[in-house]
Amino acid sequence: MKEYLQATDVIDWKTDAIRKLSDELRDKSEADTDLARRTFEWVRDNIQHSLDYQRSELTCRASDVRSIGTGYCYAKSHLLAALLRANDIPAGFCYQRLTLDGDKPPFCLHGLNAVYLQEHGWYRIDARGNKAGVDAQFTPPIDQLAFSTNVDGEFDFPEIWSEPLPIVVESLQNASSVQELAVCLPDLFAQQMADLRKHRCFELL
């Protein structure tokens, strides 16, 4: 499990801002599953989704998401993983390929997390933030994610990555604003994801 507990430049859980919040969440929790739920709900409800709230600041690093208080789904997943790892709870990254509008192209990647719960094993959680038509919850062992993949061309990728996908990090770091990224969100086809898997760019579960 060590890959899913590591601190990195993006998942910088050893920073003071992350450790302070992770400690506060730990103090309010009775056990790891309760802590995982509280952590998920904190990120889901307290960090504003960049587009939902029309924020201009673009974040990637977990500590920046925490201090600025906003992020795309990808950035929110970075913060959630950092907070869980700071409390020694294994956490990884999952992705879906979704349409941007209705039932037709274009498509983009959507980022979420998986957390390892002693009672249930790996369990997927989506902290992108709820709104009309979106109701992500912590209900193990049943996934209750923000989105389903019902449209031709959409995919629910099964991997649990120990690090965010490079295309996601590069997109967040190279765009100059939320609005700029909104018109060129990262996307991967199923074959491209299979190629990443084959070359083992990341350690898979």
Secondary structure as GFF3:
##gff-version 3
##sequence-region A 1 205
A	DSSP	three_ten_helix	2	4	.	.	.	ID=ss1
A	DSSP	alpha_helix	16	27	.	.	.	ID=ss2
A	DSSP	alpha_helix	32	46	.	.	.	ID=ss3
A	DSSP	beta_strand	48	49	.	.	.	ID=ss4
A	DSSP	alpha_helix	62	68	.	.	.	ID=ss5
A	DSSP	beta_strand	70	71	.	.	.	ID=ss6
A	DSSP	alpha_helix	73	86	.	.	.	ID=ss7
A	DSSP	beta_strand	91	101	.	.	.	ID=ss8
A	DSSP	beta_strand	104	117	.	.	.	ID=ss9
A	DSSP	beta_strand	121	125	.	.	.	ID=ss10
A	DSSP	beta_strand	137	139	.	.	.	ID=ss11
A	DSSP	beta_strand	142	144	.	.	.	ID=ss12
A	DSSP	beta_strand	155	156	.	.	.	ID=ss13
A	DSSP	alpha_helix	166	174	.	.	.	ID=ss14
A	DSSP	alpha_helix	178	182	.	.	.	ID=ss15
A	DSSP	alpha_helix	190	199	.	.	.	ID=ss16
###
